Amino acid sequence: MPRRSIATLYRPSKSVVRSSGERVRVKTAFYWARYRDGNGRPRQHVLKLPNGERITDRSAAEKTLNDLLRYHERKSAGLIDREVESASSPLRYELAGFIRSLRGRRLSWKHVRGRLSFLKAAFGKGLEFQTLSQFSTEAVEGILCKLAEVHESKNSKKPVTRSPRTLNMYRASLYQFGEWLVKHRRIGANPVRAVDPMNESADVRKQRRSLTFAEATRLLENAGEHRLFYCIALWTGLRCGEIGALTWADIELGGERPCIRLRAAMTKSKRPDELPLHRSLAVLLRKSKPRKSKPSDPIVARIPLRLVFLTACKRAGIGVKSDTGLTVDRHALRTTFVTWLALHGVDPRLQVKLARHSPRGLTFQRYTDMRLFDEWEAINRLPSIPGVTKADAETVEAPAVVELRATGTDDRGAVALPVALASVPNGPKPSRTVRNPNVVTVPCHKQKSLQNKGKTAFLSDERHWAIQDSNLFPPACKAGALTN
């Protein structure tokens, strides 16, 4: 038996009531141990066999306790590698610790539930995972191969295959789990690193399309009580969850430049941001605000469900799914917002900022000063909300020429804005732009593209204009397409 100063082996007592009604205390059948580990922390738990059964024999309990004490002594002396120790750890214990860490980071419930469902489905396919030592590169490849096989769909009961995007989502969940294991020294290297992701562009199952301005107008006419939600989604690009978390305290309606101040807790990226408001949307919000509303009250009381949105599209005569596979859903309203920005000549770098996407590439991160752009004027190039008059919104025509600060690479200080494209029928009307006399352009009545090096062509139904890119030194033009 181990020394009493180091550890104690005992059977705890419990209170029972006999048939005569007398309450007595008796010893339990299972042995417990009380000891201190290598770090000096007290531990107390029931002793178990390797198969998980509790020990009732005293000799077996003494041997198990001695093995525990010897293990903690060797671990405190650095004789046991943590990675070797974790190899025999049950995989379900490590998975539970990973989920606890996600919850401790205060991630959204939807994100944690998605990671857990992907991992449980992945470990249920192919190999039957019991211990952490089975989590290897070959096992991950086997999991993805099993998931890529034909299976029966839950909805249609037809044999289908998972798309490359879905398989990459499984791989991303396994990769995040592997990185957590490496961080906590459970394994030496992430086995998912050696598994390449699949090419998603080779098999696209779902592709969203944007709404034309005429379709958006019909949607607002048939929106009913959800009209304000659709207006906010179309003229700000906010996601459904972000709109549902908006309160009146988050909106600045006073002053010349109304805006939305997004809190970090409500955004997908978990960072605060400020989004300018369109003039007509600010007018609509002022009219929709109740007189006795509190700052903590939500702006949109109820988010329309997917079925409600599809019903509104059907009443408006909007095709939800085309023959080419293009679909329309609630997130397509965000796609419409970004598309309208491009159609109305908003700078691509400013589109990334207004859409609140993570800028990728060295150009966007270090070589573009977004402080020189006027976000409020850019958002107000979009068409006004139907039903809001120009007198209410006090619409001011967008300037045709944007003055840029000299950078030392070019002496030109003004760039002519392009004519917005009328690429879709009944689409948003382009605002008239005044041609800059410093940039000489020649109209061409032929319907062909002028994609020359260092030039950009903007087409319309009647003519197209080519403007110079001030960031490049273009060569001489061909056939009078552009005169220097």
C-alpha positions in Angstrom: 0.0 0.0 0.0 1.3 3.5 -0.7 2.5 5.6 2.1 -0.1 7.5 3.9 1.7 10.8 3.7 1.7 10.6 -0.1 -1.7 9.0 -0.9 -4.7 7.5 0.8 -6.8 4.6 -0.4 -10.3 4.4 1.0 -13.9 3.5 0.4 -16.3 6.4 1.1 -19.4 6.0 3.3 -22.9 6.6 2.2 -26.2 6.8 4.1 -28.8 4.1 3.5 -32.2 3.4 5.0 -33.0 -0.2 6.0 -36.3 -1.9 5.7 -37.0 -1.2 9.4 -36.7 2.5 8.7 -33.4 2.9 10.5 -30.8 5.1 8.7 -27.2 3.8 8.9 -23.9 4.6 7.1 -22.2 1.8 5.1 -19.0 1.6 3.0 -19.3 1.7 -0.7 -18.0 -1.2 -2.9 -15.7 1.0 -4.9 -12.2 2.2 -3.9 -11.2 5.9 -4.1 -7.8 7.6 -4.0 -6.7 10.9 -2.5 -3.2 12.1 -3.4 -1.2 15.0 -4.8 0.2 15.0 -8.4 3.6 16.1 -9.5 2.6 19.8 -9.3 1.4 19.5 -5.7 -2.2 19.8 -6.6 -4.7 17.6 -4.6 -6.6 15.0 -6.5 -9.5 12.8 -5.4 -11.4 10.4 -7.7 -12.6 6.8 -8.0 -10.1 4.2 -9.3 -10.9 2.5 -12.6 -9.5 -0.3 -14.7 -8.3 0.4 -18.2 -11.6 -0.8 -19.6 -13.4 1.9 -17.5 -14.9 -0.3 -14.8 -14.5 0.8 -11.2 -12.3 -1.2 -8.9 -13.7 -3.3 -6.0 -10.6 -5.4 -5.1 -8.2 -3.8 -2.7 -5.1 -5.4 -4.2 -6.0 -4.1 -7.7 -6.7 -0.7 -6.2 -3.3 -0.5 -4.5 -1.5 -1.4 -7.7 -3.5 1.2 -9.7 -2.7 3.9 -7.1 1.0 3.0 -7.1 1.0 3.2 -10.9 -0.6 6.7 -10.7 1.9 8.0 -8.2 4.8 6.6 -10.3 3.4 8.2 -13.5 3.0 11.7 -11.8 6.6 11.5 -10.4 8.0 10.6 -13.9 6.0 13.4 -15.5 7.1 16.0 -13.1 10.7 15.0 -13.7 10.3 15.4 -17.4 10.7 11.7 -18.2 7.3 11.4 -20.0 6.7 13.2 -23.3 3.3 14.9 -23.5 2.8 13.9 -27.1 3.5 10.2 -26.3 1.2 10.4 -23.3 -1.7 11.9 -25.4 -1.4 9.1 -28.1 -3.5 6.8 -26.0 -6.0 9.5 -25.0 -9.6 8.8 -26.1 -10.5 11.0 -29.1 -13.9 11.9 -27.6 -12.1 13.6 -24.7 -9.9 15.7 -27.0 -12.9 16.6 -29.1 -14.8 17.7 -25.9 -11.8 19.9 -24.9 -11.8 21.5 -28.4 -15.4 22.4 -28.2 -15.0 23.9 -24.7 -12.2 26.1 -26.1 -14.5 27.4 -28.9 -17.1 28.2 -26.3 -14.5 29.9 -24.1 -13.6 32.2 -27.0 -17.2 33.3 -27.1 -17.7 32.4 -30.7 -21.3 32.3 -32.0 -23.4 29.3 -31.2 -23.9 28.7 -34.9 -20.2 28.4 -35.5 -19.6 26.0 -32.6 -22.5 23.8 -33.6 -21.3 23.7 -37.2 -17.8 22.7 -36.1 -19.1 20.0 -33.8 -21.5 18.5 -36.5 -18.8 18.4 -39.1 -16.3 16.7 -36.8 -18.8 14.2 -35.5 -19.9 13.3 -39.1 -16.2 13.1 -40.2 -15.1 10.8 -37.4 -18.1 8.6 -37.9 -17.0 7.9 -41.5 -14.3 5.5 -42.6 -12.2 4.5 -39.6 -13.7 4.0 -36.2 -11.6 6.4 -34.2 -11.0 5.5 -30.6 -7.7 7.1 -29.6 -5.8 10.2 -30.7 -3.0 8.0 -32.3 -5.4 7.1 -35.1 -5.7 10.8 -36.2 -3.2 10.7 -39.1 -2.9 12.0 -42.7 -3.9 8.7 -44.1 -7.0 8.6 -41.9 -8.0 12.2 -42.9 -7.7 11.2 -46.6 -9.8 8.1 -45.9 -12.4 10.3 -44.2 -12.7 12.7 -47.2 -12.8 9.8 -49.7 -15.7 8.3 -47.7 -17.5 11.6 -47.6 -17.1 12.1 -51.4 -18.9 8.8 -52.1 -22.5 8.7 -53.3 -25.0 8.8 -50.4 -28.7 9.2 -49.9 -30.0 12.7 -49.5 -32.2 13.4 -46.5 -34.6 15.6 -48.4 -35.1 13.9 -51.8 -34.0 10.4 -50.8 -32.0 10.3 -54.0 -28.3 9.3 -54.4 -26.2 12.4 -54.5 -22.6 13.4 -53.9 -21.2 16.2 -51.8 -19.8 19.2 -53.6 -16.1 20.2 -53.3 -17.1 23.2 -51.2 -18.8 20.9 -48.7 -15.8 18.6 -48.6 -13.5 21.7 -48.0 -15.7 22.6 -45.1 -15.1 19.2 -43.6 -11.4 19.6 -44.2 -11.4 23.1 -42.6 -13.1 21.6 -39.4 -10.5 18.8 -39.2 -7.7 21.4 -39.8 -8.9 23.6 -37.0 -9.1 20.6 -34.7 -5.6 19.6 -35.7 -4.2 23.1 -35.0 -5.8 23.0 -31.5 -4.1 19.7 -30.8 -0.7 21.0 -31.9 -1.2 24.2 -29.8 -1.9 22.2 -26.7 1.0 19.7 -27.4 -1.3 16.8 -28.0 0.4 15.9 -31.3 3.6 17.0 -33.0 2.2 18.2 -36.3 -1.1 18.8 -37.9 -1.9 15.8 -40.2 -4.4 17.8 -42.2 -1.7 20.1 -43.6 -0.6 17.4 -46.0 -4.1 17.1 -47.5 -4.7 19.6 -50.3 -8.1 21.3 -50.5 -10.3 20.5 -53.5 -10.9 22.8 -56.4 -14.3 24.4 -55.7 -14.7 26.1 -59.2 -14.7 22.7 -60.9 -18.1 21.8 -59.5 -20.2 24.8 -58.3 -23.6 23.6 -57.0 -25.0 27.0 -55.9 -24.3 30.4 -57.3 -26.2 33.5 -56.3 -27.3 36.3 -58.6 -28.1 39.9 -57.9 -31.4 41.6 -58.3 -32.0 44.3 -60.9 -33.4 47.6 -59.7 -36.8 46.8 -61.2 -36.9 43.4 -59.4 -35.9 45.1 -56.1 -38.7 47.7 -56.6 -41.2 44.9 -57.1 -39.8 43.1 -54.0 -40.3 46.1 -51.9 -43.9 46.6 -53.2 -44.7 43.0 -52.1 -42.6 42.9 -48.9 -45.4 44.0 -46.5 -44.2 44.3 -42.9 -40.7 43.3 -43.9 -40.1 46.3 -46.3 -37.7 48.0 -43.9 -35.6 44.8 -43.6 -35.2 44.6 -47.4 -34.3 48.2 -47.7 -31.6 47.9 -45.1 -30.2 44.8 -46.7 -30.2 46.3 -50.2 -28.8 49.7 -49.4 -26.2 48.6 -46.7 -25.2 45.0 -47.5 -25.6 43.9 -43.9 -26.2 40.2 -43.2 -29.4 38.9 -41.7 -28.0 38.4 -38.3 -26.4 41.8 -38.3 -29.7 43.5 -39.2 -31.4 41.5 -36.5 -28.9 42.8 -33.9 -29.2 46.5 -35.0 -30.7 48.8 -32.3 -31.6 52.5 -32.6 -28.5 53.3 -30.5 -26.3 51.9 -33.3 -27.6 54.4 -35.9 -26.6 58.1 -36.2 -29.4 59.8 -38.1 -28.5 63.4 -37.2 -26.0 65.5 -39.0 -25.0 65.7 -42.6 -23.5 62.2 -42.8 -25.8 59.6 -41.2 -24.1 56.3 -40.5 -24.3 52.9 -38.8 -21.8 52.1 -36.0 -21.5 48.3 -35.9 -20.5 46.8 -32.7 -17.9 44.0 -32.6 -20.2 41.5 -31.0 -22.7 41.8 -33.9 -20.4 41.5 -36.9 -19.1 38.3 -38.5 -15.5 39.4 -38.3 -15.9 40.4 -34.6 -14.5 43.8 -35.2 -16.2 47.2 -34.9 -16.9 49.1 -38.1 -18.7 52.2 -39.4 -21.0 52.1 -42.4 -22.4 55.2 -44.1 -26.1 55.5 -44.8 -27.7 56.4 -48.1 -29.7 59.6 -47.9 -33.0 57.9 -48.8 -32.5 55.1 -46.3 -31.8 57.7 -43.5 -35.1 59.4 -44.4 -36.9 56.0 -44.3 -35.4 55.2 -40.9 -36.4 58.5 -39.4 -40.0 57.9 -40.6 -40.0 54.3 -39.3 -38.7 55.1 -35.8 -41.4 55.0 -33.2 -41.9 58.0 -31.0 -41.5 56.1 -27.8 -38.7 53.8 -28.9 -35.8 53.2 -26.6 -32.2 53.2 -27.7 -31.9 49.4 -26.9 -35.0 48.5 -29.1 -34.3 46.6 -32.2 -34.8 48.3 -35.5 -36.2 45.3 -37.2 -38.5 43.3 -34.9 -38.6 40.2 -37.0 -36.3 38.8 -39.6 -38.2 37.2 -42.5 -37.7 33.5 -42.8 -36.4 31.8 -45.9 -40.0 30.7 -46.9 -41.3 34.2 -46.3 -38.7 35.6 -48.6 -39.4 33.1 -51.3 -43.1 33.8 -51.1 -42.4 37.6 -51.5 -40.2 36.8 -54.5 -43.0 34.7 -56.1 -45.5 37.5 -55.6 -43.1 40.0 -57.2 -42.5 37.8 -60.2 -38.8 37.1 -59.4 -37.4 33.8 -60.5 -35.8 32.1 -57.5 -33.8 29.6 -59.6 -32.9 30.0 -63.3 -32.2 27.3 -65.8 -28.5 28.0 -65.5 -28.5 27.3 -61.8 -28.4 30.9 -60.5 -30.4 31.3 -57.3 -31.9 34.1 -55.3 -32.0 33.9 -51.5 -31.8 36.4 -48.6 -28.0 36.6 -48.8 -28.4 37.5 -52.5 -29.5 41.0 -51.2 -25.9 41.5 -50.1 -24.7 40.4 -53.5 -27.0 42.9 -55.0 -25.6 45.7 -52.9 -22.0 45.0 -54.0 -23.1 44.7 -57.6 -24.9 48.0 -57.5 -21.7 49.7 -56.2 -19.8 48.3 -59.2 -22.5 49.4 -61.6 -22.4 53.0 -60.4 -18.7 53.4 -60.7 -17.5 53.0 -57.1 -13.8 52.3 -56.8 -13.1 48.5 -56.4 -11.0 49.2 -53.3 -13.9 51.1 -51.8 -16.3 48.3 -52.7 -14.2 45.9 -50.5 -14.4 48.4 -47.6 -18.1 49.0 -47.9 -18.8 45.3 -48.1 -16.6 44.9 -45.0 -14.7 42.0 -46.6 -11.1 41.2 -45.4 -8.8 42.9 -47.9 -6.5 40.4 -49.6 -3.3 41.2 -51.4 -0.5 43.7 -50.8 -2.1 46.4 -52.8 -5.2 46.7 -50.6 -3.3 46.3 -47.4 -0.3 48.7 -47.7 -0.5 50.7 -51.0 -4.1 52.1 -50.8 -4.9 54.9 -48.4 -8.6 54.5 -47.9 -8.7 57.9 -46.0 -8.7 59.7 -49.3 -12.0 58.1 -50.4 -15.4 59.6 -49.5 -17.4 56.6 -48.3 -20.6 58.7 -47.7 -20.6 60.1 -51.3 -19.9 56.6 -52.7 -22.9 55.0 -50.9 -25.2 57.8 -52.1 -24.4 57.0 -55.8 -26.9 54.2 -55.5 -30.5 54.8 -56.6 -32.9 56.1 -54.0 -35.5 53.9 -52.3 -38.8 53.8 -54.2 -41.4 56.0 -52.5 -38.8 58.4 -51.0 -39.0 61.7 -52.8 -35.9 63.8 -53.7 -37.2 66.6 -51.6 -37.3 64.4 -48.5 -33.9 63.0 -49.1 -32.3 66.2 -50.4 -30.5 64.3 -53.1 -27.3 66.0 -54.3 -25.9 64.9 -57.6 -22.6 63.0 -57.1 -19.5 64.9 -58.3 -18.2 63.8 -61.7 -14.6 64.4 -60.9 -12.7 63.2 -57.8 -9.7 65.3 -56.9 -6.7 63.1 -55.9 -3.7 64.0 -54.0 -0.4 63.9 -55.9 1.7 60.9 -55.1 4.9 61.9 -57.0 4.3 59.4 -59.9 1.9 61.4 -62.0 1.1 65.1 -62.4 -2.5 64.6 -63.2 -4.8 65.5 -60.3 -8.2 64.6 -61.7 -9.6 61.4 -63.0 -12.9 61.2 -65.0 -15.4 58.9 -63.5 -16.7 56.2 -65.9 -20.3 56.2 -67.2 -22.2 53.5 -65.2 -23.2 50.4 -67.2 -26.8 49.6 -68.0 -25.9 46.0 -68.2 -29.3 44.6 -67.1 -32.7 45.6 -68.4 -34.5 48.0 -66.1 -31.4 48.2 -64.0 -30.2 51.1 -61.9 -29.9 54.3 -64.0 -26.4 55.7 -64.3 -25.8 59.2 -63.0 -24.6 61.7 -65.6 -20.9 62.4 -65.4 -19.1 65.5 -66.7 -16.2 64.7 -68.9 -12.9 66.0 -67.7 -11.2 68.3 -70.3 -7.8 67.1 -69.1 -8.5 63.6 -70.3 -9.2 63.4 -74.0 -11.6 60.6 -75.0 -13.0 59.8 -78.4 -16.5 58.2 -78.7 -16.8 55.0 -80.7 -20.1 53.9 -82.0 -19.0 50.3 -82.6 -20.1 47.8 -80.0 -16.7 46.3 -79.2 -14.4 46.4 -76.2 -11.4 48.7 -75.9 -9.4 46.6 -73.5 -5.9 48.0 -74.3 -3.0 47.8 -72.0 -3.3 50.7 -69.5 -6.8 51.6 -70.6 -10.2 50.6 -69.4 -13.4 50.7 -71.5 -16.9 51.3 -70.2 -19.7 50.2 -72.5 -23.2 51.5 -72.8 -26.2 51.0 -75.2 -25.1 53.9 -77.5 -21.4 54.4 -77.0 -18.5 53.7 -74.8 -15.7 55.8 -73.5 -12.1 54.8 -72.8 -10.3 56.4 -69.9 -6.7 56.3 -69.0 -5.5 54.5 -65.9 -3.4 57.1 -64.0 -1.5 54.4 -62.2 0.1 53.1 -65.4 2.1 54.5 -68.2 0.1 53.3 -71.2 1.7 52.7 -74.7 0.5 54.4 -77.8 -3.1 53.6 -78.7 -4.2 51.7 -81.8 -6.5 52.9 -84.5 -7.6 56.0 -82.6 -9.2 54.2 -79.8 -7.7 56.7 -77.4 -6.0 59.9 -78.1 -3.2 61.0 -75.8 
